[in-house]
């Protein structure tokens, strides 16, 4: 299968490309960064002209994994222009070109779209209940999902949506990355940080997430939507303590505060559809995943 991965140099895109190629697919990538590989190009999905020129000069793709996107709720507040241009305008660009090129598309959304919902997060919840997304990142992803739904119906486009729940592992640090990446970095560098109490999350090691995503190539059903992540819940305090135990550092680095604004309190996932249709399973426990993450970061940052 000939596949394009947008955001192919990202934290999820990079291992996804490897997995797809390992399965025998002909995989091409675009991203904001340059590269020397013949099947990689620097293309900004937020720029229609760039996308159009790239697709016009490339082989026809059977499937596109639309993984390119600005990530993170705080990033969405600080750099909202880029978040909306890449996430929302970028999605619209991909949909408009899909009318001509007729590729199947896997759109990458986020668990943040569940907003202030406090129950179990089934895939149907956002259309069944009046939700309020709590930050610009979440709003941009839900707006993009609505565009995917509308254009799929109007123009007979074949699309699948995936909502990732706290995927972590082999993730380079910056202040907007996942909680595990940030806490591991802080602990390894003996930096103080804040833990917000009252929040719970489920987590999925990158290899487990990517395996399920790659399975869509043989399990693609237009209109499907999947929560991808493990169902076990952990508090943010639990995560911090597990990381300090693995790093051999003390909890004196941590400052505790109440609930954090701009984000969902508890993300209680139902992943039945991903398990039954995509073969999602947790092969790497959270304890083992944190161990691997600390080891990887220690090597990358020389700690």
C-alpha positions in Angstrom: 0.0 0.0 0.0 1.3 3.5 -0.8 0.9 5.6 2.3 1.6 9.3 3.2 2.1 10.3 6.8 1.8 14.0 7.5 3.8 15.0 10.5 6.0 12.0 9.7 8.9 13.4 11.8 6.8 13.8 15.0 6.6 11.8 18.2 3.9 9.5 16.9 4.6 9.9 13.2 8.2 8.7 13.4 7.5 5.3 14.9 4.4 4.9 12.9 6.3 5.3 9.7 8.8 2.7 10.8 6.0 0.2 11.7 4.2 0.8 8.4 7.4 0.2 6.5 8.2 -2.9 8.5 4.9 -4.3 7.3 5.9 -3.8 3.7 4.1 -0.6 2.8 5.6 2.1 0.6 5.6 5.1 3.0 6.2 8.8 2.2 6.4 11.6 4.7 5.9 15.4 5.0 6.7 17.6 7.9 7.9 21.1 8.7 11.5 19.9 8.9 13.8 19.2 6.0 15.3 15.7 5.4 17.6 14.0 3.0 15.4 11.0 2.4 14.0 10.8 -1.2 10.5 10.0 0.1 10.4 13.0 2.6 9.5 16.6 1.8 9.1 19.8 3.8 5.5 20.7 3.5 3.3 22.8 5.8 -0.2 21.3 5.9 -1.5 24.8 6.9 -0.5 26.0 3.4 -2.9 24.8 0.7 -0.5 25.7 -2.2 2.3 23.6 -0.7 0.1 20.6 -0.2 -1.5 20.9 -3.6 1.9 21.1 -5.3 3.2 18.2 -3.3 0.3 15.9 -4.1 0.3 17.0 -7.8 3.9 15.9 -8.1 3.7 12.7 -6.0 2.4 9.2 -6.7 -1.3 8.6 -5.9 -1.6 7.6 -2.2 -4.0 4.9 -1.1 -4.1 6.2 2.4 -3.0 9.3 4.4 -2.3 9.3 8.1 -3.0 12.9 9.0 -0.8 13.1 12.1 0.5 16.6 11.5 -0.6 19.0 14.2 0.2 21.5 17.0 0.0 19.7 20.3 -0.9 20.7 23.8 -3.4 22.8 25.7 -0.9 25.4 27.0 0.7 25.6 23.5 -2.8 26.3 22.2 -3.1 29.3 24.5 0.4 30.7 23.8 0.6 30.0 20.1 -3.1 29.9 19.1 -2.4 31.3 15.6 -0.3 28.3 14.7 -2.6 25.8 16.5 -5.6 27.0 14.5 -3.8 27.3 11.2 -2.2 23.8 11.4 -4.9 21.9 13.1 -8.1 23.4 11.7 -7.0 25.0 8.4 -4.6 22.1 7.8 -7.4 19.6 8.2 -9.6 21.6 5.8 -6.8 21.6 3.3 -6.4 17.8 3.5 -10.2 17.4 3.1 -10.4 19.7 0.0 -7.6 17.8 -1.7 -9.1 14.5 -0.8 -12.0 15.3 -3.1 -9.6 15.3 -6.0 -7.2 12.6 -5.0 -9.7 10.2 -3.2 -7.2 8.9 -0.7 -8.5 7.2 2.5 -7.6 9.3 5.5 -6.9 8.6 9.2 -7.5 11.8 11.1 -5.6 12.3 14.4 -7.7 13.9 17.1 -7.2 14.0 20.9 -8.8 12.8 24.1 -9.0 16.6 25.0 -12.1 16.9 22.8 -14.1 15.3 25.7 -13.8 18.5 27.6 -15.9 18.9 30.7 -17.5 15.4 30.3 -17.2 13.5 33.6 -18.5 10.0 32.6 -16.9 7.1 30.7 -15.7 8.4 27.4 -17.3 6.3 24.6 -16.6 7.5 21.1 -20.3 8.5 20.6 -20.2 10.9 23.6 -19.3 14.2 21.8 -22.4 13.8 19.5 -24.7 12.6 22.2 -24.0 15.2 24.9 -23.5 19.0 25.0 -19.8 19.2 25.8 -17.6 22.3 26.4 -14.0 21.9 25.3 -11.7 23.5 27.8 -8.9 24.9 25.7 -8.1 26.1 22.2 -6.2 22.9 21.4 -9.2 20.8 22.2 -11.6 23.2 20.4 -9.3 23.1 17.3 -9.4 19.3 17.3 -13.1 19.0 17.8 -13.7 21.6 15.0 -11.5 19.5 12.8 -13.5 16.4 13.6 -16.7 18.2 12.7 -15.2 19.2 9.3 -14.2 15.6 8.7 -17.7 14.4 9.5 -19.4 17.1 7.3 -17.1 16.8 4.3 -17.2 13.0 4.4 -20.9 13.1 4.1 -21.1 15.9 1.5 -18.3 14.6 -0.8 -18.4 10.9 -0.1 -15.0 10.8 1.4 -13.5 7.8 3.3 -12.3 8.9 6.7 -11.5 7.4 10.1 -10.9 9.4 13.3 -8.6 8.4 16.1 -8.5 10.0 19.6 -5.2 9.3 21.3 -5.2 9.1 25.1 -1.8 10.2 26.7 0.6 8.4 24.4 4.1 8.5 25.7 7.6 7.1 25.1 10.7 8.2 23.1 9.5 11.8 23.3 11.9 14.7 23.3 11.2 17.2 26.0 9.7 20.6 25.7 7.4 22.4 28.2 4.3 21.5 26.1 4.9 17.8 25.8 3.1 14.9 27.7 3.1 14.8 31.5 5.4 11.7 31.6 8.0 13.2 29.3 8.0 16.4 31.3 8.2 14.8 34.7 11.0 12.4 33.6 13.0 15.3 32.2 12.5 17.3 35.4 13.5 14.4 37.7 16.6 13.5 35.7 17.7 17.1 35.8 16.7 17.7 39.4 14.3 20.5 38.5 11.3 21.5 40.6 7.9 21.1 39.1 4.2 21.2 40.0 1.8 18.3 40.4 -1.9 19.1 40.2 -4.1 17.0 42.5 -7.5 15.7 41.6 -6.8 14.5 38.0 -6.6 11.0 36.7 -5.4 9.7 33.3 -4.9 6.5 31.3 -1.7 6.0 29.4 -0.5 4.2 26.3 3.1 3.4 25.5 4.0 4.5 22.0 4.6 1.0 20.6 1.1 -0.1 21.7 -0.5 3.0 20.1 1.4 2.7 16.9 0.5 -1.0 16.5 -3.2 -0.2 16.7 -2.8 2.7 14.3 -0.9 0.6 11.7 -3.7 -2.1 11.9 -6.1 0.4 10.4 -4.5 -0.3 7.0 -6.3 -3.7 7.0 -9.2 -2.7 9.2 -10.3 0.6 7.5 -14.0 1.2 7.7 -15.2 4.7 6.6 -16.8 6.6 9.5 -15.2 4.6 12.3 -13.8 6.5 15.3 -11.5 5.1 18.0 -10.4 5.9 21.5 -6.8 4.6 21.6 -5.3 4.1 25.0 -5.4 1.8 28.0 -8.3 1.8 30.5 -6.4 1.8 33.8 -6.5 5.1 35.6 -3.7 6.7 37.5 -3.5 10.0 39.3 -0.9 12.6 38.3 0.5 12.2 41.8 0.9 8.5 41.1 2.8 9.2 37.9 5.2 11.6 39.6 6.0 9.2 42.4 6.6 6.3 40.0 9.0 8.5 38.0 10.9 9.6 41.1 11.2 6.0 42.3 12.7 5.0 38.9 15.0 7.9 38.8 16.1 7.5 42.4 15.2 11.1 43.2 13.3 12.5 46.1 9.8 14.1 46.2 11.2 17.3 47.5 11.3 18.6 43.9 7.5 18.5 43.7 5.1 21.3 44.6 1.5 20.2 44.9 -1.5 22.3 43.9 -5.2 21.8 43.4 -6.9 21.0 40.1 -5.4 22.5 36.9 -7.5 24.8 34.7 -8.0 24.3 31.0 -8.2 20.5 31.1 -10.5 17.6 31.8 -10.5 16.4 35.4 -10.7 12.6 34.8 -10.3 10.9 31.5 -12.1 7.6 31.9 -11.7 5.9 28.5 -13.7 3.1 26.9 -11.4 1.5 24.4 -13.6 -1.5 23.4 -13.7 -0.5 19.7 -10.0 -0.2 19.5 -9.5 -3.6 21.2 -12.0 -5.5 19.1 -11.4 -3.8 15.7 -7.8 -2.7 15.8 -6.3 -5.3 18.2 -5.2 -2.6 20.7 -3.7 -4.1 23.8 -1.4 -3.0 26.5 1.8 -5.0 26.0 3.9 -2.5 27.9 2.8 -1.7 31.5 3.0 1.8 32.8 5.8 0.8 35.2 7.8 -0.7 32.3 7.0 2.2 30.0 8.3 4.7 32.6 11.4 2.6 33.0 12.0 2.6 29.3 11.3 6.3 29.1 13.7 7.2 31.8 16.4 5.0 30.2 15.8 6.6 26.8 15.9 10.1 28.2 19.0 9.3 30.2 20.8 8.3 27.0 19.5 11.2 24.9 20.3 13.9 27.6 23.4 12.2 29.0 22.0 11.8 32.5 
